[in-house]
Amino acid sequence: MDIAAADVAACETAARQPSGRPKGSIAMTIDTFHAYDDAGNRYAIHVRRTYIDTRGADGLARRVESLRSYHLSDGGPVERLDDDTFAIVDTGIGLRLTRSAA
């Protein structure tokens, strides 16, 4: 199977799965790091990037990168507030990349 056929097969598989991603897209975890709340609890944050398969005006298949998204290990969304501050969307709990001095 050539690369283009493998890409199409992967996209068709992704399109059949009820994942919440657009049809013809693939989501990949590209990084994982830890952040801490004010009580010192550690949370694993996974950085995901979705790649969208499309065709150009010339008819050739292309893969386009979308924005990064941040998620907890359980899949819950996390909002990036700045370089080292995050918030869990469902609870509003603030997270930082370094532990607070207690």
Z-matrix of the N, CA and C atoms (Angstrom, degrees):
N
C 1 1.459
C 2 1.531 1 107.58
N 3 1.326 2 117.38 1 128.26
C 4 1.460 3 119.88 2 179.41
C 5 1.528 4 110.15 3 -78.83
N 6 1.338 5 116.33 4 172.46
C 7 1.468 6 121.39 5 -174.56
C 8 1.518 7 111.46 6 -61.90
N 9 1.333 8 117.77 7 -44.07
C 10 1.466 9 120.36 8 -178.90
C 11 1.525 10 110.56 9 -62.00
N 12 1.327 11 117.64 10 -41.87
C 13 1.463 12 120.74 11 179.17
C 14 1.520 13 110.78 12 -65.60
N 15 1.335 14 117.10 13 -38.24
C 16 1.469 15 120.66 14 178.11
C 17 1.523 16 110.35 15 -64.95
N 18 1.346 17 117.56 16 -41.05
C 19 1.461 18 121.28 17 177.64
C 20 1.520 19 111.26 18 -61.90
N 21 1.336 20 116.69 19 -43.67
C 22 1.462 21 121.09 20 179.86
C 23 1.522 22 109.81 21 -64.08
N 24 1.336 23 117.26 22 -43.21
C 25 1.465 24 120.76 23 -179.96
C 26 1.523 25 110.61 24 -62.88
N 27 1.325 26 117.43 25 -41.44
C 28 1.468 27 120.97 26 178.88
C 29 1.519 28 110.30 27 -64.09
N 30 1.324 29 117.64 28 -40.87
C 31 1.466 30 121.43 29 -179.60
C 32 1.525 31 110.88 30 -67.50
N 33 1.338 32 116.74 31 -39.86
C 34 1.459 33 119.45 32 178.63
C 35 1.518 34 110.33 33 -64.12
N 36 1.331 35 117.17 34 -39.55
C 37 1.460 36 120.88 35 177.65
C 38 1.520 37 109.74 36 -63.85
N 39 1.323 38 117.79 37 -45.76
C 40 1.471 39 121.75 38 179.94
C 41 1.528 40 110.55 39 -62.40
N 42 1.326 41 117.84 40 -37.21
C 43 1.461 42 121.23 41 -178.04
C 44 1.522 43 111.21 42 -68.03
N 45 1.335 44 118.05 43 -26.65
C 46 1.458 45 121.12 44 -179.89
C 47 1.526 46 112.58 45 -81.51
N 48 1.330 47 117.78 46 -16.56
C 49 1.450 48 121.13 47 -176.14
C 50 1.526 49 109.99 48 -92.35
N 51 1.352 50 116.98 49 132.52
C 52 1.478 51 119.74 50 179.79
C 53 1.525 52 110.52 51 -77.53
N 54 1.329 53 116.69 52 78.09
C 55 1.459 54 120.89 53 -173.62
C 56 1.517 55 113.69 54 -105.47
N 57 1.323 56 117.98 55 -8.67
C 58 1.450 57 120.13 56 -176.54
C 59 1.520 58 112.63 57 87.08
N 60 1.328 59 117.61 58 -5.70
C 61 1.470 60 120.94 59 177.79
C 62 1.525 61 108.84 60 -84.66
N 63 1.333 62 117.12 61 155.57
C 64 1.454 63 119.82 62 175.65
C 65 1.520 64 110.77 63 -62.23
N 66 1.321 65 116.99 64 148.81
C 67 1.462 66 121.40 65 176.38
C 68 1.528 67 108.41 66 -59.15
N 69 1.325 68 116.23 67 136.83
C 70 1.458 69 119.79 68 -179.31
C 71 1.512 70 113.13 69 80.13
N 72 1.332 71 117.41 70 30.31
C 73 1.450 72 119.61 71 178.71
C 74 1.528 73 109.99 72 -132.38
N 75 1.323 74 114.84 73 158.80
C 76 1.454 75 121.95 74 179.14
C 77 1.519 76 107.26 75 -132.01
N 78 1.341 77 117.60 76 129.49
C 79 1.467 78 121.83 77 177.04
C 80 1.521 79 108.85 78 -104.14
N 81 1.325 80 116.00 79 135.42
C 82 1.455 81 121.14 80 -179.31
C 83 1.522 82 109.71 81 -131.10
N 84 1.336 83 116.23 82 137.81
C 85 1.463 84 119.98 83 172.03
C 86 1.523 85 106.93 84 -78.62
N 87 1.343 86 115.98 85 123.17
C 88 1.463 87 119.53 86 -176.01
C 89 1.527 88 112.71 87 -108.86
N 90 1.349 89 116.99 88 -11.73
C 91 1.461 90 119.99 89 179.30
C 92 1.525 91 108.74 90 -164.21
N 93 1.322 92 116.09 91 154.33
C 94 1.459 93 122.83 92 173.70
C 95 1.523 94 107.51 93 -139.59
N 96 1.347 95 116.37 94 136.54
C 97 1.456 96 120.31 95 177.80
C 98 1.523 97 108.04 96 -147.55
N 99 1.327 98 117.05 97 172.10
C 100 1.461 99 121.83 98 -179.52
C 101 1.521 100 110.78 99 -111.08
N 102 1.334 101 114.79 100 145.00
C 103 1.464 102 122.52 101 174.99
C 104 1.522 103 107.21 102 -135.38
N 105 1.332 104 116.21 103 160.50
C 106 1.462 105 121.97 104 -172.31
C 107 1.519 106 110.84 105 -127.07
N 108 1.343 107 116.07 106 143.35
C 109 1.461 108 120.00 107 173.74
C 110 1.528 109 109.07 108 -87.75
N 111 1.330 110 117.45 109 -179.73
C 112 1.468 111 121.53 110 -177.32
C 113 1.525 112 113.17 111 -63.34
N 114 1.336 113 117.48 112 -24.79
C 115 1.461 114 121.50 113 179.62
C 116 1.527 115 112.58 114 -85.47
N 117 1.343 116 116.88 115 -2.26
C 118 1.457 117 120.87 116 179.84
C 119 1.520 118 114.62 117 90.08
N 120 1.348 119 117.97 118 3.65
C 121 1.458 120 121.10 119 177.46
C 122 1.520 121 109.74 120 -68.67
N 123 1.332 122 116.07 121 138.05
C 124 1.464 123 121.37 122 -177.97
C 125 1.529 124 110.22 123 -97.12
N 126 1.328 125 116.28 124 135.98
C 127 1.460 126 123.63 125 178.36
C 128 1.519 127 108.71 126 -124.56
N 129 1.324 128 116.64 127 134.85
C 130 1.467 129 121.41 128 173.07
C 131 1.528 130 107.59 129 -86.26
N 132 1.320 131 115.65 130 127.02
C 133 1.462 132 121.52 131 177.30
C 134 1.525 133 108.04 132 -113.64
N 135 1.333 134 115.04 133 128.38
C 136 1.459 135 121.89 134 -179.46
C 137 1.526 136 108.85 135 -106.45
N 138 1.313 137 116.01 136 130.02
C 139 1.463 138 121.89 137 178.34
C 140 1.527 139 107.20 138 -96.37
N 141 1.317 140 115.46 139 123.66
C 142 1.470 141 120.44 140 179.80
C 143 1.520 142 109.65 141 -116.64
N 144 1.306 143 113.82 142 147.86
C 145 1.457 144 120.20 143 174.08
C 146 1.523 145 107.08 144 -130.00
N 147 1.323 146 116.02 145 132.70
C 148 1.459 147 121.33 146 177.43
C 149 1.519 148 108.69 147 -98.50
N 150 1.317 149 114.97 148 135.72
C 151 1.458 150 121.89 149 176.67
C 152 1.527 151 106.74 150 -112.21
N 153 1.320 152 116.53 151 126.82
C 154 1.454 153 122.15 152 -176.23
C 155 1.519 154 108.76 153 -105.46
N 156 1.334 155 115.95 154 127.81
C 157 1.462 156 120.85 155 177.56
C 158 1.515 157 108.86 156 -89.84
N 159 1.327 158 115.14 157 131.60
C 160 1.458 159 121.26 158 -177.42
C 161 1.522 160 108.73 159 -146.40
N 162 1.298 161 116.47 160 176.73
C 163 1.469 162 121.92 161 175.36
C 164 1.525 163 108.77 162 -121.89
N 165 1.325 164 115.24 163 138.80
C 166 1.451 165 120.93 164 177.90
C 167 1.520 166 111.08 165 -80.77
N 168 1.323 167 116.90 166 176.81
C 169 1.460 168 122.01 167 179.05
C 170 1.523 169 111.15 168 -61.52
N 171 1.346 170 116.11 169 -25.75
C 172 1.462 171 120.42 170 179.01
C 173 1.525 172 112.34 171 -82.60
N 174 1.351 173 117.59 172 -0.92
C 175 1.459 174 121.84 173 178.02
C 176 1.521 175 114.43 174 87.49
N 177 1.330 176 117.31 175 -3.92
C 178 1.458 177 120.39 176 -178.95
C 179 1.532 178 110.69 177 -82.00
N 180 1.323 179 115.15 178 142.88
C 181 1.462 180 120.75 179 179.28
C 182 1.520 181 109.77 180 -71.32
N 183 1.332 182 115.07 181 140.86
C 184 1.467 183 121.34 182 178.30
C 185 1.528 184 108.94 183 -137.42
N 186 1.315 185 115.71 184 150.85
C 187 1.467 186 121.38 185 174.07
C 188 1.525 187 107.25 186 -114.25
N 189 1.326 188 116.63 187 124.39
C 190 1.450 189 123.19 188 -176.26
C 191 1.535 190 108.86 189 -112.39
N 192 1.343 191 117.09 190 133.53
C 193 1.456 192 121.72 191 176.98
C 194 1.521 193 110.16 192 -78.85
N 195 1.332 194 116.40 193 138.87
C 196 1.458 195 119.94 194 172.74
C 197 1.527 196 108.34 195 -103.23
N 198 1.314 197 117.15 196 -174.05
C 199 1.457 198 121.55 197 179.27
C 200 1.522 199 110.89 198 -69.27
N 201 1.324 200 115.75 199 159.54
C 202 1.460 201 121.13 200 174.80
C 203 1.518 202 109.60 201 -75.95
N 204 1.338 203 115.53 202 151.64
C 205 1.460 204 121.07 203 171.85
C 206 1.521 205 107.55 204 -130.67
N 207 1.323 206 115.95 205 154.99
C 208 1.458 207 122.40 206 -175.31
C 209 1.522 208 108.52 207 -120.70
N 210 1.356 209 116.42 208 136.34
C 211 1.458 210 121.91 209 -175.51
C 212 1.515 211 110.59 210 -143.50
N 213 1.341 212 115.81 211 149.98
C 214 1.464 213 121.28 212 171.65
C 215 1.526 214 108.83 213 -77.09
N 216 1.314 215 117.01 214 171.64
C 217 1.464 216 121.40 215 178.56
C 218 1.525 217 112.35 216 -59.41
N 219 1.355 218 117.44 217 -30.67
C 220 1.463 219 120.11 218 179.34
C 221 1.529 220 112.36 219 -84.11
N 222 1.333 221 117.49 220 3.16
C 223 1.461 222 122.02 221 178.61
C 224 1.514 223 114.28 222 93.95
N 225 1.334 224 117.76 223 -7.91
C 226 1.462 225 120.75 224 -179.98
C 227 1.520 226 111.61 225 -63.18
N 228 1.328 227 117.55 226 139.67
C 229 1.462 228 121.19 227 -177.09
C 230 1.525 229 113.06 228 -72.09
N 231 1.322 230 115.50 229 145.63
C 232 1.459 231 123.41 230 177.21
C 233 1.527 232 107.30 231 -126.45
N 234 1.325 233 116.49 232 135.47
C 235 1.467 234 121.47 233 178.54
C 236 1.527 235 109.24 234 -98.51
N 237 1.320 236 116.15 235 132.63
C 238 1.462 237 120.63 236 175.70
C 239 1.525 238 107.99 237 -87.41
N 240 1.336 239 116.13 238 120.66
C 241 1.461 240 120.64 239 -177.95
C 242 1.527 241 112.10 240 -92.78
N 243 1.335 242 116.69 241 -39.45
C 244 1.459 243 122.28 242 173.69
C 245 1.529 244 107.18 243 -158.38
N 246 1.323 245 117.38 244 -166.48
C 247 1.465 246 120.45 245 -173.44
C 248 1.521 247 114.48 246 -57.12
N 249 1.335 248 117.78 247 -33.11
C 250 1.469 249 118.58 248 -177.21
C 251 1.526 250 113.89 249 -130.86
N 252 1.331 251 117.73 250 17.30
C 253 1.461 252 121.73 251 -179.50
C 254 1.527 253 109.90 252 -128.42
N 255 1.339 254 114.77 253 134.95
C 256 1.457 255 122.34 254 -178.52
C 257 1.519 256 108.81 255 -135.39
N 258 1.332 257 117.68 256 165.42
C 259 1.469 258 122.16 257 174.81
C 260 1.524 259 108.39 258 -140.05
N 261 1.337 260 115.25 259 135.91
C 262 1.464 261 120.19 260 174.50
C 263 1.526 262 106.74 261 -73.98
N 264 1.316 263 116.89 262 122.02
C 265 1.471 264 121.44 263 -173.42
C 266 1.524 265 111.83 264 -60.82
N 267 1.328 266 118.88 265 -45.16
C 268 1.468 267 121.95 266 -174.50
C 269 1.525 268 113.77 267 -68.50
N 270 1.326 269 117.93 268 -30.44
C 271 1.466 270 120.79 269 -174.56
C 272 1.523 271 114.09 270 -115.27
N 273 1.330 272 117.46 271 -19.62
C 274 1.455 273 121.29 272 -176.99
C 275 1.520 274 113.52 273 80.26
N 276 1.338 275 117.73 274 2.86
C 277 1.465 276 120.87 275 179.85
C 278 1.521 277 109.33 276 -62.97
N 279 1.336 278 115.98 277 128.73
C 280 1.453 279 121.67 278 178.96
C 281 1.529 280 110.70 279 -82.90
N 282 1.324 281 116.38 280 142.09
C 283 1.466 282 123.02 281 179.51
C 284 1.513 283 109.57 282 -128.53
N 285 1.350 284 115.82 283 145.27
C 286 1.462 285 121.82 284 176.40
C 287 1.513 286 108.68 285 -128.54
N 288 1.323 287 115.53 286 155.46
C 289 1.470 288 119.94 287 -179.65
C 290 1.520 289 112.86 288 -71.65
N 291 1.329 290 117.78 289 -22.36
C 292 1.461 291 121.18 290 178.92
C 293 1.525 292 108.87 291 -118.22
N 294 1.330 293 115.67 292 149.69
C 295 1.467 294 120.32 293 179.42
C 296 1.524 295 110.59 294 -68.77
N 297 1.320 296 115.21 295 145.44
C 298 1.467 297 120.61 296 174.85
C 299 1.524 298 108.84 297 -71.78
N 300 1.314 299 115.37 298 143.84
C 301 1.477 300 119.52 299 175.47
C 302 1.524 301 107.65 300 -77.04
N 303 1.321 302 116.41 301 116.64
C 304 1.472 303 119.73 302 -175.93
C 305 1.509 304 110.98 303 -108.89
